[in-house]
Amino acid sequence: MAATTDAQSKWEFSCELEVNLGSQEHAQIIYTALSVDKELQPDKVKRVMSASDGKLLVHFEATEARFLRASFSAFVDVLTLATKTIEEFGPVIEV
């Protein structure tokens, strides 16, 4: 029982990111592209993603605030690149 408590308290820092991408197709493209990139230090940072209702949902957990910040920042950088790529070359979604 103590091992479970220790494992749960390890992930002290967390944050949520929700990005409205305008369509489920765009959300799924971004999800598929970014889900292949795993965390470099999985013992210090966890990231869980999903795509639903045209939104990309991302949950981060980390052992320290600095690992959370670094992971979040790196993720936003690749998310920005993927979003700009879809805007430039991706399928046009009529609203």
N, C-alpha and C positions, 0 to 999 in steps of 0.2 A: 504494500500500500504506500509506503514512503517513496518508492521509486516513481510511482505515478504522480505524486505531489511534486517531487523534484522536477520531473519532466514538464509538468504544467507550469511551474513557476519559472522555468528557464526562458520562456517566451514572454518577457515582461513588457515589451514595447510592441505596439501594433498600430496600423492605420488602414483606412479603406480608401480606394480610389474608384470613382464611377465616372465613366466617360460616355456621353451620348454621341454616338457616331451616325445617327440619323436613319440607319436602316439595319436590319438584322444581317443582311448580306455583308455590309461593311464591317459590322461587329465581328462576324464569323471569320472574315478574311484576316482582320487584325489579330484575333484570338489565335487562329491557326499559325500565323507567321511568328507571333511572339511566344507561343507556348513551347516551342522547341528550345528556347534559351533557358537553361536551368540556372539556378543560383550558383554562384562560384563557391560560396561557403554555406552549404545546406545545413551544417551544424550550428550556424549562427543566424541564418535568415531563412524564412519560409515564405513562399508566395503561392497563392491559390487564385486562379483566374476562372472566369466564366463569361459567357456572352448570352445576353437575354434581352429581348424586347428592344433591339437596336443599341444596347449599351454593353460596354465592356466593364466588368466588375472585377476588381483586384483587391485581395486582402493580403497584407504584409504582416509578418510577425518577426521579431528579432530579439536577440539576447541583450543587445545594447542599442542605445539611441543612435550612435554613429553608424552602426551597421544598417539600421533601418533607413536612415537618411541616405546613405550611399546607394543602397539597393533601390529605393524609391526614385532617386535622382537619375540613376542609370536607366531604369525602366522608362521614365518619362522621356528621356532622350530618344530611345528606340521607338517608343510610341509616337512621338512627334514625327520621326522619320517615316514610319509606316503610314501615318495619317496623311502626310504630305505626298507620299508616293501614290496612295489611293486617289487623292484629289487630282493629281496630275495624270495618272495612267489608268485608274480603275474604272469600273463600270459606273455609268451615270445612273443615278437613282432619281426618278421623278417624284417630287413631293406634292 
